[in-house]
Amino acid sequence: MKVTMARRDRTRQTLAERNWRLTARIIIVAALLLEVQGPRFGADLRFNVAIFAALAYFLLLHRIRSVIRNLHVTFKWPVIALFGYCIWALGSAGWSAIPGESMLQAGLLFLALVLAVSYADIPPLHMAREYARVATLVAGASWLMLLLTPSLAVVPDVTWRLNGVMGHEQRLALVVGAGIIVWVSLRVAGHQVFTNTARDNLALILLIVTLLATQTRANTVFVAIVVGAVLYARVHAAFKVVLIIGVIGLVAWVTINFTSIMSLLDREGSNLETLTGRTSIWQGALGMIPDRFWQGYGFGSFFSPLTAHFFSSYVAPHAHNTWINAAFETGVIGAVLLSLFLLGGLFAGRANRSNRYAWPVVLFVMLCGTMGVVFGGKLSTLWVIVTVMVAQAAWSAKAPRTVPEADSRDLLTARTGTSLQGSRRGNQERRRTGRGN
């Protein structure tokens, strides 16, 4: 009888793990479809957005009960801050310069948030592992695309830069950069992306080579910073001293050789003095923010005639800075709510280590937010991934502190062990009662 129950529990555990892995994979692929190269309607990725919305609705209908059961996560810190930001973004359609666009883009944010909350009970380990695997596939597909259709896989610029299946070198750098960070976080926690160690190491090499091929200078530096932070948080105290000394030495070397380094980093066709035009965008946006200081110009309104005067023949898609973009579109109120969510994402679930994979990615998107937009603008791939990870950390925070990580094996084993212990106690009580009678 006990053997049969144990087998049944193992079968149930295996099925649950497979279901979690498959679900995580679908969510990640759906998020990627927001930004991969694909058919366009006009200048926007409307076709990709339609596919994402269809997959999101399918996933929600598949687990309609979980949508209701996990609603409490919406009101847990820091998800409640993002919930408030989404409400404010949707409300901005009332005063937006382009209300239809604001309503559409804010609606997509809400859809992604509900999706994240509905699947917040997926163990963080499965989400992290599947993301690293999918990021590796994206990197491999990008190099394959270079062989098959080089004109689409490389930026048509004076500098050779790989954009692969993501259609833009910055998007590809964000995806593979986050993949590197998750890979390191998994390895530090004692897990692997792939069961085969050689294959696992090759995946990391492929991700690094792909990141370098994008020639995204800031994102590459940010990946190195976050990886260093992950290692620093987990290594022995003596090694932390070595890391600190190494960082001090590196800073001193960069300071001494700053001019030579900047000349090496400079790309043909780019302008480091203006950060490739970013400073012009920041100046223009900051000059307009005071006129709509509290409420902003409406969510999704940056890429519109409002900012057409920044350049003579180019309209910037966003402010190339998370907080400037958020303040421009949703005012200081929206920027504060978004900042609270991101800062909260660094610490949510720290008590039981449920955010060991979330906080490094949150830190990465915050650093990238100084030079680009992941949060604070329209829905993107990492917006979905980070929101799901933070929601999982918030959901897992209710787990007992004695459980080091809310992965499927720990939780299901704990439940199985409890049930077996209960049955053993019941048998012992019945035996004592029988003897007493």
N, C-alpha and C positions, 0 to 999 in steps of 0.2 A: 504493500500500500504506500509506504513512504517512498519507495523507488519510483512508483508511478507518479506521485505528486511532484517529486523532484524533477522528473523528466518533463512533466507538464509545465512546471515553472520555467525550466530552461527553454522550452519551446516558445512559451509566451514572451520570455525575455528576448530571444532571438528575433521573433516577429516584431516586437516593439522597436528594437534597435534598427532593423531594416526599414521600418516605417518612418522612424525619425530621420534616418539618413536620406531616404528618398524625398521626404518632405523638405528637408533643408536644401537638398540639391535643386528642387523645383523653385523654391523661393530665391535662391541665388541666381539661377538662370533667368528667372523673371526679372530680377533686378538688373542683370547684365543687358537684357534686351532693351532697357531704357536708352542705352548709349552705344550699342554696337552699330556697325555700319549696316544700313538696310535701306529699303525703299522710302522715299520721302514724299510727303504731300506739301508742296511749296518749299519753304526754307527750313521747316521744323521737322523733327522726328515724330510726326504724328502717327505713322504706321507702327513704330516701335512702342509708342505710348499705348496704342490700342491693344497690342498684344499683351503688354504688361497688365493692363486693366482686366483683360479677359482671363489671364492666368490668376490674377489676384482674386477675382470673383469666384473662379472655380475652386481655389483653395479655401475661401471663406465658406462657400456652400458645402464643401466636403467636411468641414468641421464646425457646423453652425452651433452645436452645443458648446464647443470650446470658446466660441466668440463670446457667449454669455458667461460661461464659467470664469473666463480670464479677464473680464471687464475690470475687476478690482485692480489689475496691474496698471490701468490708466491713471489711477489715483495714488499710485505709489511713487515715491521719489526715485529718480528725477523725471519719470515719464510724464508726470502731471505737468511739468514745465513745458514739455514739448506739446502736450495736449492743448495747453493755453496758447502756445504760439500758433498752432494750427487754427484754433478758433479765431485768433486775432487776424491771421492771414486771410481766412475766409471772410471775416467781417470787413476787411479792407476793400473788398469789391464795392462796398457802398460809396467810397470816395475815390476809387481808383480812376486813373486816366484811361485805362482799358479794362473795364469791369468784367467783360466776358472772359478775357485771358486770366484775370485774377481769380475768378470763380473756378475755372477749369484747373489751373495749377494748384490752387489751395485744396480743391477736391481730391486731386491726386495725392497730396500730402496726407489727407485724412484716410484715404484708402490704404496707403502704405502703413500708416500708424495702426489702423485696425488690424491689418494683416500681421504686423509685428506683435501686437498684444494677443491675438488669437493663437499664435504659435510660440508664445513666450515660455511654454512648458517644455519645449524641445531642450534637452540637456545641452548646455553651452559647449561641451566637448564635441558633440556631433556637428554642431553648426560651424565651429572653428575648423574642424578637420575637413568637412566638405567644402568650405570656402577655399582653403588652401589647395585642395585638389582641383576645384574648378578654375582657380587662378592659374594653376600650372597648365591646365588644358588651354586656357586663353593664351598663355605665353607660347605654347607649342603651336597652336592654330595660327598665331600671328606670324611665326617664322615660316610655316607652311604656306600661308598666304603670300609671303614675300617671294617664294619660289614660283607660285602659280600665277599671281597677278601683282607683280612688283609695283606697277603704277598706282595701285590702290593701297598697298601696304606701307608705302613710304610717303612722307610729307613732300608735296611738290614745292620744295623750297631750295634755296642755295645750299642748305646744310642737310646732310642725310640723317633723317630721324625716323625711327620705326613707329608707326601708329597701329599697324596690324588690324585685327578685327574690330577694335574699338573705334576706329575712324579718326582718332586724334591722339597724339603722343601723350598729352597730359592725362587723358582718361586711361590709357593703357598703363601709364606710370602709377596712377592711383590704384588700379586693380592689382597689378603685380607687386607694387610696394606694400600694400596691405597684406598680400599673400606671403611676402617675406617675413613681415612682422608676426603674422599668425603662426607661420612655420616655426619661428624661433620661440614663440610663446608656448607652443605645443611641446617642443623638444625640452625646454626648460622645465615644464611641468611633468616630464617623464613620458610623453606620448610621441607618436610619429604620425605623419600624414599618411604614409604608405607603410604597410607591414614589412616590406623588404627594405632593409637599411640602405642598400646601394641605390635603389630606386628613389628612396626618400632624399638622399643627398643629391642625386641628379636633378630632382625637382627643384631644390634650392638653387643649384647652379643655373638652371634654366631661367628661374625667376630673376636672379641677379643679372644675368647677361641681358635679358629682355629689358630690365629697368635701365641698364646702362645704354642700351641701344636707343632708348627714347630720347636721350640727351636732355632730360629734364633736370636741370642743375639743382634747383631748390628741393624738389621732391626727393631726389637721391640723398641729399644731405639730411632731410627730415627722416627718411627711413633709417639712416645710420644713427641719428640721435635717439629714435625710439627703441631701436634694437639695443643700443647702449643702456638705455633706461631699464629695459626688461632684464638684461643681464645683471645690471647693478642691483636691481631689487631682489635678485635671487641668489647671488653668489656669496661666498664666505666673506666675513669682515676684512680679512687680510687682503683678499683680492680686490675688495672695494678701494682700499688704499692705493693699490697698483693702478686701478682704473682712474682714480682721481689724479694721480701723478701724471698718467698718460694724457689725460685731457688737458691738464695745465701745460704740459709740454707741447701738445698739438696747437693749443691756442697761441702759445708764444711763437711757435714756428710759423703759423699763419700770419701773425702780426708782423714778423720780421720780413716775410716774403710775400706780403699782401699784393704788391704791384705785379709781381711775376705770376701769382696765382690768378689774379683777375684777368690777365692777358690770356692765360690758358683757358679760362672759363668762357671767355668771350667767343660767341659764335658769329660766323659770317652772316650778315643780314639782321643781327640783333643789336640792341643798344643797351648796354648795362647801365648807363647813366640814367635812363628813364625806365629801367627794368622792363624793357621791351614794350614801352608805352603805358605801363601800369600807373606810373606817377601822374601822367596826364589824366587818366580815368579817375584816379583818386581825388585829384584836385577839383575836377569838374563835379564829381558826386558830392564831395564835402562842401562845395560851394552851394549846392542845391538843398542839402539836408536841413539847414536851419529854417527854410520856408515851410517845411512839413515835419517839424522836429519830433512831435509826439506820434503822429499817425503814419507818416510816410506817404509815398505816392501810389501805393497799392501793390499788392503782391504780384510778382511777375512783370512789373512795369519797367524794369531797367532797360530791357531790349525793346525800345520803342522810340518814337520821335522825340520823347523827352530828353534823351541823351544823344540825339543825332548831331548836336553841335559840338560834341567833344572832339570829333575828327571830321575832316572835310569829306571823306569818301568811305567811311567805315562807321558802323554802329556797334559798339561793344555789347556782347551778349550778356555780360554781367560786370560787376565792379572789380573782379579779380581780388576780392577780399571779403571774407565771410561777414564781418561786422559792418563794414561800410555798405555792403549790398543789403544786409538786413535792415540797417538804419534808413537806407534810401527807400526801400520798398515798404517796410512795416514800422518805421519810426523807431525811436529809442525804446518804446514799450516792447516791440517785437525783438529788438536786439538784446534786451535784458533777459527776456524769457528764453531766448535761444542760448544765451550764455549760461544761464542757470542749468539748462539741460546738459550742455556739454561739460560743464564743471562737475555736475552731479554724476555724469557718466564715468568720470575718473574714479569715483569713490563708492558708487552703488554696489552692494554685495561684497565689499572688502572683508566683512566679518567672517564669512565662510568661503572666501576665495572664489565665489561664483563668477566674478568679473575678471578673472585672470587673463581671459582672451579679449574682453571688451575694452578695458582701459587703455591698452597699448594702441588699439585702432582708433579710439576716441582721441587720444593724444596726437596721433598721426593726422587725423582730419583737422584738428585744431591748428596744428603747425602749417598744414597745407592751406588752411583758411587764411593765412597771412598773405598768400600769393595767388590764391584762386578761391573758388567757391565749391564747397561740398554741401554744407548746410547754409541757410540764409538765402537760398535762391530756389530755383525749380528742382523738382524731384530728380535725384541722380542715383546711380548704382550704389555708391557707398552710403548714401542717405538711408537707403533701405537696410543694408547690411548692418550698419552701426545701430540703427534703431531696434532691429531685431535682437542684436547682441545685448544692448542695454536693457531691453524689456526682459530678456532671459535672466540677466543678472538681478533685476528687480524681483522677478518671480521667484528665483532660487533663494533670495535673501530670507524667505520665510522658512527655509529648511533648517534643521538643527545645526548648531555650530560644530557639533562633533563630526558632521559629515564634511570632509575636506572639499569635496567637489560633487556637484549635483549631476553626475553623469548617470547614464541608464544602468550601468552595471552596479554602481554603488547603491542606488535607490532600490532597484528591483531585488538585489541580493539582501538588502536590509529588510525589505518587506517579507521576502521568502523566509529569512532567518527568524523574523518575529513570529510568523505563522507556524513554523516548525517548532519553535520553542514553546509557543502556546499549546500546540497539540501534545507536546511531551509533558508539559505540566498537567494538562487535563488527564492524560493517561495515568500519570503518577497519582493524582488525586482520586481517580476512580479505583485504582488498586488499593490505596489506603482505606477508602470507604468500604470496599469489598471485604478487606481483612477485618475491619472494625465490626462489620455486621456478622 
